[in-house]
């Protein structure tokens, strides 16, 4: 092990001590989830809007089905 890999570094968020090597390979799962949450929220809004439109057309306005 190289000497610089043995040096301890304090994590600013938790205050825990880690070796420099641990900090380089530590994954960031919360960042990955944050990256996915916004597209999922937009997709959910779109699907909800489509479902409301379809429900209104079929059960409120009672529009006839179109032939394809």
LINQUI-V13026 format. One record per run of one state. SS is the DSSP state (H for helix, E for strand, L for the rest). FROM is the first residue (numbers start at 0). TO is the last residue. If there is no record, write none. Layout:
((SS/FROM/TO) (SS/FROM/TO))
This chain:
((L/0/1) (H/2/5) (L/6/6) (E/7/9) (L/10/15) (E/16/18) (H/19/24) (L/25/27) (H/28/59) (L/60/67))
